[in-house]
């Protein structure tokens, strides 16, 4: 079952900044491919959002891909692939980035 994905304003900014960093002049093809894999990982949450572990904040989950951490919650989070609900992406953190977040 494919679910809807919604993005917090902050997560959209995170994606924009990540893409700018990885596609800037001189970044190279590997960085561009890395950015594509991260964006694809976010979209794949529609397929099985409860596959990834619970996050540090109550009610959240997190998926790590290419050293970036996608923080999101599922509504409802039933722990069951068949009945889990839609996905709301809160933040996407890069390596070494401050990971304090809140639902926006």
N, CA, C and O atoms as a printed pandas DataFrame, in Angstrom:
     atom_number atom_name residue_name chain_id  residue_number  x_coord  y_coord  z_coord
0              1         N          UNK        A               1    0.825   -1.170    0.000
1              2        CA          UNK        A               1    0.000    0.000    0.000
2              3         C          UNK        A               1    0.882    1.251    0.000
3              4         O          UNK        A               1    1.708    1.435    0.894
4              5         N          UNK        A               2    0.706    2.087   -0.982
5              6        CA          UNK        A               2    1.472    3.331   -1.043
6              7         C          UNK        A               2    0.792    4.387   -0.185
7              8         O          UNK        A               2   -0.429    4.540   -0.214
8              9         N          UNK        A               3    1.581    5.091    0.557
9             10        CA          UNK        A               3    1.077    6.121    1.447
10            11         C          UNK        A               3    1.431    7.500    0.919
11            12         O          UNK        A               3    2.238    7.657    0.003
12            13         N          UNK        A               4    0.814    8.469    1.515
13            14        CA          UNK        A               4    1.129    9.852    1.202
14            15         C          UNK        A               4    2.339   10.269    2.044
15            16         O          UNK        A               4    2.490    9.839    3.187
16            17         N          UNK        A               5    3.191   11.108    1.464
17            18        CA          UNK        A               5    4.313   11.687    2.206
18            19         C          UNK        A               5    4.108   13.186    2.253
19            20         O          UNK        A               5    3.871   13.832    1.232
20            21         N          UNK        A               6    4.205   13.725    3.453
21            22        CA          UNK        A               6    4.172   15.171    3.642
22            23         C          UNK        A               6    5.507   15.592    4.240
23            24         O          UNK        A               6    6.159   14.825    4.949
24            25         N          UNK        A               7    5.896   16.812    3.942
25            26        CA          UNK        A               7    7.179   17.336    4.397
26            27         C          UNK        A               7    6.950   18.568    5.266
27            28         O          UNK        A               7    6.141   19.434    4.934
28            29         N          UNK        A               8    7.674   18.636    6.384
29            30        CA          UNK        A               8    7.649   19.861    7.174
30            31         C          UNK        A               8    8.403   20.928    6.377
31            32         O          UNK        A               8    9.238   20.598    5.535
32            33         N          UNK        A               9    8.116   22.191    6.638
33            34        CA          UNK        A               9    8.881   23.245    5.965
34            35         C          UNK        A               9   10.388   23.083    6.191
35            36         O          UNK        A               9   11.185   23.319    5.282
36            37         N          UNK        A              10   10.768   22.685    7.394
37            38        CA          UNK        A              10   12.193   22.523    7.697
38            39         C          UNK        A              10   12.818   21.372    6.905
39            40         O          UNK        A              10   13.965   21.477    6.469
40            41         N          UNK        A              11   12.082   20.284    6.714
41            42        CA          UNK        A              11   12.637   19.162    5.946
42            43         C          UNK        A              11   12.817   19.538    4.476
43            44         O          UNK        A              11   13.756   19.075    3.828
44            45         N          UNK        A              12   11.924   20.376    3.947
45            46        CA          UNK        A              12   12.094   20.856    2.567
46            47         C          UNK        A              12   13.346   21.721    2.454
47            48         O          UNK        A              12   14.075   21.647    1.464
48            49         N          UNK        A              13   13.587   22.538    3.472
49            50        CA          UNK        A              13   14.816   23.332    3.494
50            51         C          UNK        A              13   16.038   22.424    3.597
51            52         O          UNK        A              13   17.044   22.660    2.929
52            53         N          UNK        A              14   15.954   21.385    4.434
53            54        CA          UNK        A              14   17.056   20.424    4.555
54            55         C          UNK        A              14   17.379   19.797    3.201
55            56         O          UNK        A              14   18.546   19.700    2.821
56            57         N          UNK        A              15   16.341   19.371    2.473
57            58        CA          UNK        A              15   16.541   18.768    1.149
58            59         C          UNK        A              15   17.168   19.753    0.169
59            60         O          UNK        A              15   18.065   19.392   -0.593
60            61         N          UNK        A              16   16.699   20.983    0.190
61            62        CA          UNK        A              16   17.241   22.007   -0.704
62            63         C          UNK        A              16   18.713   22.258   -0.412
63            64         O          UNK        A              16   19.530   22.321   -1.331
64            65         N          UNK        A              17   19.052   22.400    0.860
65            66        CA          UNK        A              17   20.445   22.645    1.239
66            67         C          UNK        A              17   21.334   21.454    0.889
67            68         O          UNK        A              17   22.464   21.633    0.434
68            69         N          UNK        A              18   20.826   20.241    1.100
69            70        CA          UNK        A              18   21.594   19.044    0.764
70            71         C          UNK        A              18   21.881   19.002   -0.738
71            72         O          UNK        A              18   23.007   18.743   -1.162
72            73         N          UNK        A              19   20.844   19.260   -1.530
73            74        CA          UNK        A              19   21.023   19.238   -2.991
74            75         C          UNK        A              19   22.006   20.308   -3.448
75            76         O          UNK        A              19   22.856   20.051   -4.301
76            77         N          UNK        A              20   21.893   21.499   -2.887
77            78        CA          UNK        A              20   22.834   22.576   -3.249
78            79         C          UNK        A              20   24.269   22.168   -2.936
79            80         O          UNK        A              20   25.174   22.374   -3.744
80            81         N          UNK        A              21   24.464   21.593   -1.765
81            82        CA          UNK        A              21   25.803   21.189   -1.342
82            83         C          UNK        A              21   26.353   20.106   -2.263
83            84         O          UNK        A              21   27.513   20.158   -2.672
84            85         N          UNK        A              22   25.522   19.136   -2.584
85            86        CA          UNK        A              22   25.996   17.988   -3.356
86            87         C          UNK        A              22   26.012   18.219   -4.864
87            88         O          UNK        A              22   26.577   17.412   -5.602
88            89         N          UNK        A              23   25.418   19.277   -5.319
89            90        CA          UNK        A              23   25.426   19.544   -6.759
90            91         C          UNK        A              23   26.185   20.826   -7.095
91            92         O          UNK        A              23   26.151   21.288   -8.235
92            93         N          UNK        A              24   26.863   21.394   -6.111
93            94        CA          UNK        A              24   27.639   22.599   -6.386
94            95         C          UNK        A              24   28.788   22.286   -7.347
95            96         O          UNK        A              24   29.211   21.138   -7.484
96            97         N          UNK        A              25   29.260   23.295   -7.983
97            98        CA          UNK        A              25   30.354   23.145   -8.931
98            99         C          UNK        A              25   31.541   22.452   -8.261
99           100         O          UNK        A              25   31.992   22.864   -7.192
100          101         N          UNK        A              26   32.024   21.426   -8.888
101          102        CA          UNK        A              26   33.164   20.684   -8.363
102          103         C          UNK        A              26   32.797   19.535   -7.436
103          104         O          UNK        A              26   33.680   18.803   -6.990
104          105         N          UNK        A              27   31.513   19.360   -7.137
105          106        CA          UNK        A              27   31.100   18.298   -6.212
106          107         C          UNK        A              27   31.311   16.909   -6.829
107          108         O          UNK        A              27   31.612   15.949   -6.119
108          109         N          UNK        A              28   31.156   16.812   -8.119
109          110        CA          UNK        A              28   31.391   15.545   -8.792
110          111         C          UNK        A              28   30.156   14.675   -8.906
111          112         O          UNK        A              28   29.140   14.910   -8.250
112          113         N          UNK        A              29   30.266   13.685   -9.738
113          114        CA          UNK        A              29   29.146   12.790  -10.043
114          115         C          UNK        A              29   28.747   11.948   -8.832
115          116         O          UNK        A              29   27.565   11.661   -8.642
116          117         N          UNK        A              30   29.721   11.550   -8.015
117          118        CA          UNK        A              30   29.393   10.727   -6.843
118          119         C          UNK        A              30   28.503   11.481   -5.867
119          120         O          UNK        A              30   27.589   10.896   -5.287
120          121         N          UNK        A              31   28.755   12.760   -5.680
121          122        CA          UNK        A              31   27.918   13.565   -4.783
122          123         C          UNK        A              31   26.508   13.692   -5.341
123          124         O          UNK        A              31   25.534   13.620   -4.591
124          125         N          UNK        A              32   26.395   13.877   -6.635
125          126        CA          UNK        A              32   25.071   13.984   -7.257
126          127         C          UNK        A              32   24.294   12.679   -7.130
127          128         O          UNK        A              32   23.091   12.694   -6.872
128          129         N          UNK        A              33   24.975   11.559   -7.309
129          130        CA          UNK        A              33   24.329   10.244   -7.137
130          131         C          UNK        A              33   23.904   10.040   -5.689
131          132         O          UNK        A              33   22.841    9.482   -5.418
132          133         N          UNK        A              34   24.722   10.487   -4.780
133          134        CA          UNK        A              34   24.401   10.380   -3.350
134          135         C          UNK        A              34   23.129   11.163   -3.033
135          136         O          UNK        A              34   22.263   10.670   -2.310
136          137         N          UNK        A              35   23.011   12.369   -3.564
137          138        CA          UNK        A              35   21.813   13.183   -3.354
138          139         C          UNK        A              35   20.586   12.478   -3.920
139          140         O          UNK        A              35   19.518   12.515   -3.308
140          141         N          UNK        A              36   20.719   11.847   -5.062
141          142        CA          UNK        A              36   19.589   11.111   -5.657
142          143         C          UNK        A              36   19.176    9.922   -4.792
143          144         O          UNK        A              36   17.985    9.644   -4.646
144          145         N          UNK        A              37   20.154    9.220   -4.220
145          146        CA          UNK        A              37   19.838    8.065   -3.368
146          147         C          UNK        A              37   19.121    8.503   -2.077
147          148         O          UNK        A              37   18.222    7.810   -1.600
148          149         N          UNK        A              38   19.515    9.629   -1.530
149          150        CA          UNK        A              38   18.861   10.124   -0.320
150          151         C          UNK        A              38   17.416   10.517   -0.626
151          152         O          UNK        A              38   16.505   10.156    0.119
152          153         N          UNK        A              39   17.206   11.242   -1.700
153          154        CA          UNK        A              39   15.845   11.640   -2.091
154          155         C          UNK        A              39   14.990   10.405   -2.379
155          156         O          UNK        A              39   13.812   10.371   -2.021
156          157         N          UNK        A              40   15.571    9.399   -3.020
157          158        CA          UNK        A              40   14.833    8.159   -3.311
158          159         C          UNK        A              40   14.467    7.437   -2.016
159          160         O          UNK        A              40   13.377    6.876   -1.912
160          161         N          UNK        A              41   15.362    7.446   -1.031
161          162        CA          UNK        A              41   15.092    6.791    0.253
162          163         C          UNK        A              41   13.907    7.435    0.953
163          164         O          UNK        A              41   13.106    6.747    1.587
164          165         N          UNK        A              42   13.794    8.747    0.841
165          166        CA          UNK        A              42   12.639    9.443    1.432
166          167         C          UNK        A              42   11.358    8.973    0.744
167          168         O          UNK        A              42   10.376    8.644    1.410
168          169         N          UNK        A              43   11.372    8.943   -0.578
169          170        CA          UNK        A              43   10.175    8.518   -1.325
170          171         C          UNK        A              43    9.806    7.062   -1.024
171          172         O          UNK        A              43    8.626    6.712   -1.013
172          173         N          UNK        A              44   10.802    6.222   -0.781
173          174        CA          UNK        A              44   10.552    4.803   -0.493
174          175         C          UNK        A              44    9.839    4.586    0.835
175          176         O          UNK        A              44    9.306    3.502    1.074
176          177         N          UNK        A              45    9.819    5.581    1.694
177          178        CA          UNK        A              45    9.097    5.452    2.968
178          179         C          UNK        A              45    7.611    5.198    2.738
179          180         O          UNK        A              45    6.931    4.667    3.617
180          181         N          UNK        A              46    7.104    5.570    1.573
181          182        CA          UNK        A              46    5.692    5.332    1.248
182          183         C          UNK        A              46    5.371    3.837    1.227
183          184         O          UNK        A              46    4.244    3.441    1.524
184          185         N          UNK        A              47    6.346    3.017    0.882
185          186        CA          UNK        A              47    6.112    1.588    0.706
186          187         C          UNK        A              47    6.060    0.852    2.045
187          188         O          UNK        A              47    5.145    0.064    2.281
188          189         N          UNK        A              48    7.023    1.101    2.912
189          190        CA          UNK        A              48    7.089    0.398    4.195
190          191         C          UNK        A              48    7.674    1.315    5.267
191          192         O          UNK        A              48    8.839    1.165    5.636
192          193         N          UNK        A              49    6.888    2.256    5.767
193          194        CA          UNK        A              49    7.434    3.241    6.700
194          195         C          UNK        A              49    7.809    2.682    8.067
195          196         O          UNK        A              49    8.605    3.297    8.776
196          197         N          UNK        A              50    7.261    1.537    8.456
197          198        CA          UNK        A              50    7.567    0.994    9.782
198          199         C          UNK        A              50    8.741    0.016    9.757
199          200         O          UNK        A              50    9.042   -0.616   10.770
200          201         N          UNK        A              51    9.390   -0.108    8.631
201          202        CA          UNK        A              51   10.559   -0.985    8.500
202          203         C          UNK        A              51   11.755   -0.445    9.281
203          204         O          UNK        A              51   12.616   -1.213    9.713
204          205         N          UNK        A              52   11.808    0.856    9.460
205          206        CA          UNK        A              52   12.965    1.494   10.068
206          207         C          UNK        A              52   12.742    1.703   11.560
207          208         O          UNK        A              52   11.600    1.774   12.013
208          209         N          UNK        A              53   13.827    1.803   12.328
209          210        CA          UNK        A              53   13.691    1.837   13.795
210          211         C          UNK        A              53   13.054    3.109   14.337
211          212         O          UNK        A              53   13.017    4.151   13.683
212          213         N          UNK        A              54   12.559    2.977   15.555
213          214        CA          UNK        A              54   12.005    4.115   16.281
214          215         C          UNK        A              54   13.127    5.122   16.524
215          216         O          UNK        A              54   14.284    4.747   16.710
216          217         N          UNK        A              55   12.768    6.405   16.518
217          218        CA          UNK        A              55   13.735    7.471   16.705
218          219         C          UNK        A              55   13.940    7.822   18.160
219          220         O          UNK        A              55   13.327    7.232   19.050
220          221         N          UNK        A              56   14.808    8.786   18.393
221          222        CA          UNK        A              56   15.090    9.240   19.752
222          223         C          UNK        A              56   13.913   10.012   20.345
223          224         O          UNK        A              56   13.661    9.928   21.547
224          225         N          UNK        A              57   13.199   10.753   19.520
225          226        CA          UNK        A              57   12.022   11.484   19.992
226          227         C          UNK        A              57   10.815   10.565   19.975
227          228         O          UNK        A              57   10.643    9.798   19.027
228          229         N          UNK        A              58    9.981   10.621   20.993
229          230        CA          UNK        A              58    8.793    9.770   21.031
230          231         C          UNK        A              58    7.931    9.958   19.774
231          232         O          UNK        A              58    7.686   11.081   19.332
232          233         N          UNK        A              59    7.487    8.847   19.224
233          234        CA          UNK        A              59    6.606    8.881   18.067
234          235         C          UNK        A              59    7.299    9.004   16.727
235          236         O          UNK        A              59    6.640    9.009   15.687
236          237         N          UNK        A              60    8.632    9.104   16.735
237          238        CA          UNK        A              60    9.353    9.246   15.473
238          239         C          UNK        A              60   10.054    7.942   15.094
239          240         O          UNK        A              60   10.227    7.034   15.907
240          241         N          UNK        A              61   10.442    7.896   13.837
241          242        CA          UNK        A              61   11.288    6.831   13.310
242          243         C          UNK        A              61   12.424    7.501   12.573
243          244         O          UNK        A              61   12.372    8.695   12.280
244          245         N          UNK        A              62   13.460    6.720   12.273
245          246        CA          UNK        A              62   14.571    7.285   11.521
246          247         C          UNK        A              62   15.150    6.273   10.556
247          248         O          UNK        A              62   15.236    5.079   10.841
248          249         N          UNK        A              63   15.538    6.785    9.422
249          250        CA          UNK        A              63   16.195    5.973    8.396
250          251         C          UNK        A              63   17.509    6.656    8.044
251          252         O          UNK        A              63   17.545    7.851    7.752
252          253         N          UNK        A              64   18.585    5.881    8.075
253          254        CA          UNK        A              64   19.904    6.403    7.739
254          255         C          UNK        A              64   20.274    5.904    6.349
255          256         O          UNK        A              64   20.217    4.709    6.063
256          257         N          UNK        A              65   20.651    6.839    5.502
257          258        CA          UNK        A              65   21.083    6.503    4.148
258          259         C          UNK        A              65   22.182    7.478    3.739
259          260         O          UNK        A              65   22.017    8.692    3.855
260          261         N          UNK        A              66   23.299    6.946    3.263
261          262        CA          UNK        A              66   24.427    7.787    2.830
262          263         C          UNK        A              66   24.875    8.746    3.931
263          264         O          UNK        A              66   25.246    9.885    3.650
264          265         N          UNK        A              67   24.841    8.293    5.173
265          266        CA          UNK        A              67   25.230    9.048    6.359
266          267         C          UNK        A              67   24.274   10.200    6.687
267          268         O          UNK        A              67   24.573   11.009    7.565
268          269         N          UNK        A              68   23.149   10.285    6.009
269          270        CA          UNK        A              68   22.103   11.265    6.314
270          271         C          UNK        A              68   20.997   10.553    7.078
271          272         O          UNK        A              68   20.676    9.403    6.779
272          273         N          UNK        A              69   20.412   11.228    8.062
273          274        CA          UNK        A              69   19.360   10.643    8.871
274          275         C          UNK        A              69   18.036   11.338    8.582
275          276         O          UNK        A              69   17.902   12.552    8.742
276          277         N          UNK        A              70   17.068   10.545    8.157
277          278        CA          UNK        A              70   15.731   11.042    7.868
278          279         C          UNK        A              70   14.882   10.799    9.119
279          280         O          UNK        A              70   14.702    9.653    9.532
280          281         N          UNK        A              71   14.367   11.864    9.717
281          282        CA          UNK        A              71   13.516   11.769   10.901
282          283         C          UNK        A              71   12.074   11.975   10.440
283          284         O          UNK        A              71   11.762   12.964    9.775
284          285         N          UNK        A              72   11.201   11.034   10.799
285          286        CA          UNK        A              72    9.815   11.129   10.344
286          287         C          UNK        A              72    8.891   10.450   11.339
287          288         O          UNK        A              72    9.341    9.728   12.228
288          289         N          UNK        A              73    7.603   10.686   11.183
289          290        CA          UNK        A              73    6.633    9.911   11.941
290          291         C          UNK        A              73    5.567    9.390   11.001
291          292         O          UNK        A              73    5.348    9.926    9.914
292          293         N          UNK        A              74    4.909    8.332   11.447
293          294        CA          UNK        A              74    3.876    7.653   10.676
294          295         C          UNK        A              74    2.564    7.822   11.437
295          296         O          UNK        A              74    2.512    7.644   12.653
296          297         N          UNK        A              75    1.508    8.169   10.706
297          298        CA          UNK        A              75    0.217    8.390   11.357
298          299         C          UNK        A              75   -0.875    7.598   10.647
299          300         O          UNK        A              75   -1.256    7.948    9.530
300          301         N          UNK        A              76   -1.387    6.536   11.274
301          302        CA          UNK        A              76   -0.985    5.975   12.563
302          303         C          UNK        A              76    0.211    5.032   12.401
303          304         O          UNK        A              76    0.396    4.407   11.357
304          305         N          UNK        A              77    1.014    4.949   13.462
305          306        CA          UNK        A              77    2.160    4.035   13.478
306          307         C          UNK        A              77    1.725    2.756   14.178
307          308         O          UNK        A              77    1.774    2.658   15.404
308          309         N          UNK        A              78    1.305    1.790   13.393
309          310        CA          UNK        A              78    0.759    0.544   13.930
310          311         C          UNK        A              78    1.809   -0.555   14.071
311          312         O          UNK        A              78    1.508   -1.643   14.562
312          313         N          UNK        A              79    3.041   -0.275   13.642
313          314        CA          UNK        A              79    4.107   -1.287   13.611
314          315         C          UNK        A              79    3.792   -2.407   12.624
315          316         O          UNK        A              79    4.436   -3.456   12.657
316          317         N          UNK        A              80    2.826   -2.201   11.762
317          318        CA          UNK        A              80    2.440   -3.216   10.787
318          319         C          UNK        A              80    2.464   -2.586    9.394
319          320         O          UNK        A              80    1.835   -1.557    9.148
320          321         N          UNK        A              81    3.194   -3.218    8.507
321          322        CA          UNK        A              81    3.344   -2.694    7.147
322          323         C          UNK        A              81    2.000   -2.489    6.440
323          324         O          UNK        A              81    1.830   -1.528    5.690
324          325         N          UNK        A              82    1.069   -3.378    6.676
325          326        CA          UNK        A              82   -0.214   -3.320    5.972
326          327         C          UNK        A              82   -1.124   -2.201    6.466
327          328         O          UNK        A              82   -1.888   -1.639    5.680
328          329         N          UNK        A              83   -1.057   -1.870    7.747
329          330        CA          UNK        A              83   -2.005   -0.917    8.316
330          331         C          UNK        A              83   -1.398    0.426    8.706
331          332         O          UNK        A              83   -2.121    1.330    9.124
332          333         N          UNK        A              84   -0.086    0.569    8.578
333          334        CA          UNK        A              84    0.555    1.840    8.936
334          335         C          UNK        A              84    0.053    2.950    8.016
335          336         O          UNK        A              84   -0.298    2.718    6.859
336          337         N          UNK        A              85    0.032    4.161    8.565
337          338        CA          UNK        A              85   -0.531    5.283    7.830
338          339         C          UNK        A              85    0.467    6.093    7.036
339          340         O          UNK        A              85    1.525    5.603    6.641
340          341         N          UNK        A              86    0.109    7.342    6.812
341          342        CA          UNK        A              86    0.909    8.259    6.013
342          343         C          UNK        A              86    2.182    8.677    6.741
343          344         O          UNK        A              86    2.306    8.508    7.954
344          345         N          UNK        A              87    3.121    9.226    5.980
345          346        CA          UNK        A              87    4.439    9.599    6.485
346          347         C          UNK        A              87    4.562   11.120    6.504
347          348         O          UNK        A              87    4.153   11.802    5.564
348          349         N          UNK        A              88    5.130   11.637    7.590
349          350        CA          UNK        A              88    5.412   13.062    7.697
350          351         C          UNK        A              88    6.895   13.214    8.012
351          352         O          UNK        A              88    7.346   12.827    9.090
352          353         N          UNK        A              89    7.645   13.772    7.082
353          354        CA          UNK        A              89    9.093   13.939    7.249
354          355         C          UNK        A              89    9.345   15.213    8.036
355          356         O          UNK        A              89    8.910   16.296    7.645
356          357         N          UNK        A              90   10.056   15.070    9.153
357          358        CA          UNK        A              90   10.350   16.207   10.019
358          359         C          UNK        A              90   11.647   16.901    9.645
359          360         O          UNK        A              90   11.679   18.119    9.468
360          361         N          UNK        A              91   12.721   16.122    9.524
361          362        CA          UNK        A              91   14.049   16.676    9.249
362          363         C          UNK        A              91   14.876   15.659    8.485
363          364         O          UNK        A              91   14.574   14.465    8.472
364          365         N          UNK        A              92   15.933   16.163    7.843
365          366        CA          UNK        A              92   16.938   15.323    7.207
366          367         C          UNK        A              92   18.282   15.912    7.604
367          368         O          UNK        A              92   18.666   16.994    7.159
368          369         N          UNK        A              93   18.989   15.171    8.453
369          370        CA          UNK        A              93   20.241   15.661    9.008
370          371         C          UNK        A              93   21.435   15.065    8.287
371          372         O          UNK        A              93   21.463   13.876    7.970
372          373         N          UNK        A              94   22.425   15.919    8.033
373          374        CA          UNK        A              94   23.680   15.461    7.461
374          375         C          UNK        A              94   24.627   14.978    8.532
375          376         O          UNK        A              94   24.362   15.155    9.721
376          377         N          UNK        A              95   25.733   14.368    8.126
377          378        CA          UNK        A              95   26.721   13.877    9.090
378          379         C          UNK        A              95   27.239   15.022    9.974
379          380         O          UNK        A              95   27.624   16.079    9.475
380          381         N          UNK        A              96   27.240   14.795   11.276
381          382        CA          UNK        A              96   27.767   15.771   12.213
382          383         C          UNK        A              96   26.856   16.957   12.498
383          384         O          UNK        A              96   27.225   17.846   13.265
384          385         N          UNK        A              97   25.684   16.984   11.898
385          386        CA          UNK        A              97   24.758   18.098   12.086
386          387         C          UNK        A              97   24.015   17.945   13.415
387          388         O          UNK        A              97   23.715   16.828   13.838
388          389         N          UNK        A              98   23.720   19.073   14.072
389          390        CA          UNK        A              98   22.953   19.069   15.317
390          391         C          UNK        A              98   21.592   18.444   15.053
391          392         O          UNK        A              98   20.879   18.891   14.154
392          393         N          UNK        A              99   21.214   17.421   15.812
393          394        CA          UNK        A              99   20.005   16.668   15.534
394          395         C          UNK        A              99   18.831   17.001   16.428
395          396         O          UNK        A              99   17.875   16.228   16.492
396          397         N          UNK        A             100   18.869   18.102   17.105
397          398        CA          UNK        A             100   17.695   18.508   17.879
398          399         C          UNK        A             100   16.600   18.890   16.883
399          400         O          UNK        A             100   16.851   19.594   15.905
400          401         N          UNK        A             101   15.398   18.422   17.145
401          402        CA          UNK        A             101   14.280   18.698   16.249
402          403         C          UNK        A             101   12.980   18.778   17.013
403          404         O          UNK        A             101   12.923   18.421   18.189
404          405         N          UNK        A             102   11.967   19.230   16.372
405          406        CA          UNK        A             102   10.619   19.226   16.928
406          407         C          UNK        A             102    9.656   19.075   15.754
407          408         O          UNK        A             102   10.027   19.303   14.603
408          409         N          UNK        A             103    8.446   18.699   16.050
409          410        CA          UNK        A             103    7.433   18.611   14.996
410          411         C          UNK        A             103    7.055   20.018   14.578
411          412         O          UNK        A             103    6.680   20.834   15.420
412          413         N          UNK        A             104    7.146   20.313   13.297
413          414        CA          UNK        A             104    6.826   21.649   12.791
414          415         C          UNK        A             104    5.582   21.619   11.973
415          416         O          UNK        A             104    5.154   22.653   11.461
